[in-house]
Amino acid sequence: MNKIDKHIINALQDGFPICDAPYRQVAAQLGLTEQDLITRLQALLDNGTLTRFGPLYNAEQMGGALTLAAVKAPKERYDEITEIINAFTEVAHNYARSHELNMWFVIATETPEQIQQTISAIERQTGLTVYNMPKNKEYFINLKLEA
Amino acid sequence: MLDETDRKIIQATQAGLPLTPQPYQAIAEQLGLPADDVMMRLSAMQNSGIIRRIGAVPNHYKLGYRFNGMTVWNVPDEFIDDLGQKVGQFEFVSHCYHRPRHPPEWPYNLFAMVHGKSQEAVDKQIQLISDLLGNYNLGCDVLYSTKILKKTGFRTSA
């Protein structure tokens, strides 16, 4: 990742225009050609520097539901538990964390009822207790990270 | 409210925008809609907050942010809204939430995600939060993410 890539990552975390030729518009601001921007973006996605590029939807605003949940996965079953939990399409993110509660994942569903159904299914398939921690309130969310 | 066409657009774009010179045109063609309609609907969804933003989501680790801590705090419920607002104002906090406790093993109700390129940087951030909470800090812990096991973003089949 070089300086140009960093500029691209920083600029594209601020938003992306909705217009006929948005890459051309952003490329001009960055002093790049449209094709160069597209090629670099593709490379950043391919090598995993960017996990996504596009609209970030707010699941709750769409009538869906979201929660953060955690389990205590025994060390010897960690890979197996990871596989079971990741297999749920409702699980959007899953992180290993340093704590007795060592696996933390976000469940996103189309309806609030499906959250509880997913949790029950995960408990059934893993035999573990799922600690459900839905947000009571969001104080702040900043999606930008300086490259 | 979202209608059927909005949902089609959401479905077509939730994995990402096409990397072609006219991405909205490409989506419109795929869905058999006028490009202007797709752009107007995306703008409307952005204005109403259904789309938080259109843009890039970096992998923290790849940008050098190897120390990603979920700091969790036990603060009195009657003060949490005020404290949460203040903690959220630190520029190094990316997310700040009030979540339910699960006593006795999980007494924490305030969550703040912090990100740093070194342990020292994150330690300093945690100290700043701790200083701000002062006597309202009844206990805390920091859970570092050691691995991303999955990160697909939200998918809907609607």
Boltz contact constraints between the chains, C-beta under 6 A:
constraints:
  - contact:
      token1: [A, 9]
      token2: [B, 56]
      max_distance: 6.0
  - contact:
      token1: [A, 9]
      token2: [B, 58]
      max_distance: 6.0
  - contact:
      token1: [A, 12]
      token2: [B, 55]
      max_distance: 6.0
  - contact:
      token1: [A, 12]
      token2: [B, 56]
      max_distance: 6.0
  - contact:
      token1: [A, 13]
      token2: [B, 55]
      max_distance: 6.0
  - contact:
      token1: [A, 13]
      token2: [B, 56]
      max_distance: 6.0
  - contact:
      token1: [A, 15]
      token2: [B, 53]
      max_distance: 6.0
  - contact:
      token1: [A, 15]
      token2: [B, 55]
      max_distance: 6.0
  - contact:
      token1: [A, 16]
      token2: [B, 54]
      max_distance: 6.0
  - contact:
      token1: [A, 16]
      token2: [B, 55]
      max_distance: 6.0
  - contact:
      token1: [A, 18]
      token2: [B, 39]
      max_distance: 6.0
  - contact:
      token1: [A, 18]
      token2: [B, 42]
      max_distance: 6.0
  - contact:
      token1: [A, 18]
      token2: [B, 43]
      max_distance: 6.0
  - contact:
      token1: [A, 21]
      token2: [B, 21]
      max_distance: 6.0
  - contact:
      token1: [A, 23]
      token2: [B, 21]
      max_distance: 6.0
  - contact:
      token1: [A, 34]
      token2: [B, 21]
      max_distance: 6.0
  - contact:
      token1: [A, 38]
      token2: [B, 19]
      max_distance: 6.0
  - contact:
      token1: [A, 41]
      token2: [B, 19]
      max_distance: 6.0
  - contact:
      token1: [A, 42]
      token2: [B, 19]
      max_distance: 6.0
  - contact:
      token1: [A, 48]
      token2: [B, 59]
      max_distance: 6.0
  - contact:
      token1: [A, 49]
      token2: [B, 62]
      max_distance: 6.0
  - contact:
      token1: [A, 50]
      token2: [B, 56]
      max_distance: 6.0
  - contact:
      token1: [A, 50]
      token2: [B, 58]
      max_distance: 6.0
  - contact:
      token1: [A, 51]
      token2: [B, 57]
      max_distance: 6.0
  - contact:
      token1: [A, 51]
      token2: [B, 59]
      max_distance: 6.0
  - contact:
      token1: [A, 51]
      token2: [B, 151]
      max_distance: 6.0
  - contact:
      token1: [A, 52]
      token2: [B, 16]
      max_distance: 6.0
  - contact:
      token1: [A, 52]
      token2: [B, 57]
      max_distance: 6.0
  - contact:
      token1: [A, 52]
      token2: [B, 153]
      max_distance: 6.0
  - contact:
      token1: [A, 53]
      token2: [B, 16]
      max_distance: 6.0
  - contact:
      token1: [A, 53]
      token2: [B, 56]
      max_distance: 6.0
  - contact:
      token1: [A, 54]
      token2: [B, 13]
      max_distance: 6.0
  - contact:
      token1: [A, 54]
      token2: [B, 16]
      max_distance: 6.0
  - contact:
      token1: [A, 54]
      token2: [B, 17]
      max_distance: 6.0
  - contact:
      token1: [A, 55]
      token2: [B, 13]
      max_distance: 6.0
  - contact:
      token1: [A, 55]
      token2: [B, 51]
      max_distance: 6.0
  - contact:
      token1: [A, 55]
      token2: [B, 54]
      max_distance: 6.0
  - contact:
      token1: [A, 56]
      token2: [B, 52]
      max_distance: 6.0
  - contact:
      token1: [A, 56]
      token2: [B, 53]
      max_distance: 6.0
  - contact:
      token1: [A, 57]
      token2: [B, 51]
      max_distance: 6.0
  - contact:
      token1: [A, 57]
      token2: [B, 154]
      max_distance: 6.0
  - contact:
      token1: [A, 58]
      token2: [B, 49]
      max_distance: 6.0
  - contact:
      token1: [A, 58]
      token2: [B, 50]
      max_distance: 6.0
  - contact:
      token1: [A, 58]
      token2: [B, 52]
      max_distance: 6.0
  - contact:
      token1: [A, 59]
      token2: [B, 154]
      max_distance: 6.0
  - contact:
      token1: [A, 61]
      token2: [B, 49]
      max_distance: 6.0
  - contact:
      token1: [A, 61]
      token2: [B, 50]
      max_distance: 6.0
  - contact:
      token1: [A, 62]
      token2: [B, 50]
      max_distance: 6.0
  - contact:
      token1: [A, 82]
      token2: [B, 149]
      max_distance: 6.0
  - contact:
      token1: [A, 86]
      token2: [B, 150]
      max_distance: 6.0
  - contact:
      token1: [A, 92]
      token2: [B, 152]
      max_distance: 6.0
  - contact:
      token1: [A, 92]
      token2: [B, 153]
      max_distance: 6.0
  - contact:
      token1: [A, 92]
      token2: [B, 154]
      max_distance: 6.0
  - contact:
      token1: [A, 93]
      token2: [B, 151]
      max_distance: 6.0
  - contact:
      token1: [A, 94]
      token2: [B, 149]
      max_distance: 6.0
  - contact:
      token1: [A, 94]
      token2: [B, 150]
      max_distance: 6.0
  - contact:
      token1: [A, 95]
      token2: [B, 145]
      max_distance: 6.0
  - contact:
      token1: [A, 96]
      token2: [B, 146]
      max_distance: 6.0
  - contact:
      token1: [A, 96]
      token2: [B, 147]
      max_distance: 6.0
  - contact:
      token1: [A, 96]
      token2: [B, 149]
      max_distance: 6.0
  - contact:
      token1: [A, 97]
      token2: [B, 143]
      max_distance: 6.0
  - contact:
      token1: [A, 97]
      token2: [B, 145]
      max_distance: 6.0
  - contact:
      token1: [A, 98]
      token2: [B, 143]
      max_distance: 6.0
  - contact:
      token1: [A, 98]
      token2: [B, 144]
      max_distance: 6.0
  - contact:
      token1: [A, 98]
      token2: [B, 146]
      max_distance: 6.0
  - contact:
      token1: [A, 99]
      token2: [B, 143]
      max_distance: 6.0
  - contact:
      token1: [A, 108]
      token2: [B, 154]
      max_distance: 6.0
  - contact:
      token1: [A, 110]
      token2: [B, 156]
      max_distance: 6.0
  - contact:
      token1: [A, 110]
      token2: [B, 158]
      max_distance: 6.0
  - contact:
      token1: [A, 131]
      token2: [B, 102]
      max_distance: 6.0
  - contact:
      token1: [A, 133]
      token2: [B, 99]
      max_distance: 6.0
  - contact:
      token1: [A, 133]
      token2: [B, 100]
      max_distance: 6.0
  - contact:
      token1: [A, 135]
      token2: [B, 97]
      max_distance: 6.0
  - contact:
      token1: [A, 135]
      token2: [B, 99]
      max_distance: 6.0
  - contact:
      token1: [A, 136]
      token2: [B, 98]
      max_distance: 6.0
  - contact:
      token1: [A, 137]
      token2: [B, 98]
      max_distance: 6.0
  - contact:
      token1: [A, 138]
      token2: [B, 97]
      max_distance: 6.0
  - contact:
      token1: [A, 139]
      token2: [B, 84]
      max_distance: 6.0
  - contact:
      token1: [A, 139]
      token2: [B, 85]
      max_distance: 6.0
  - contact:
      token1: [A, 139]
      token2: [B, 88]
      max_distance: 6.0
  - contact:
      token1: [A, 139]
      token2: [B, 96]
      max_distance: 6.0
  - contact:
      token1: [A, 140]
      token2: [B, 88]
      max_distance: 6.0
  - contact:
      token1: [A, 140]
      token2: [B, 96]
      max_distance: 6.0
  - contact:
      token1: [A, 141]
      token2: [B, 95]
      max_distance: 6.0
  - contact:
      token1: [A, 142]
      token2: [B, 94]
      max_distance: 6.0
  - contact:
      token1: [A, 145]
      token2: [B, 58]
      max_distance: 6.0
  - contact:
      token1: [A, 147]
      token2: [B, 63]
      max_distance: 6.0
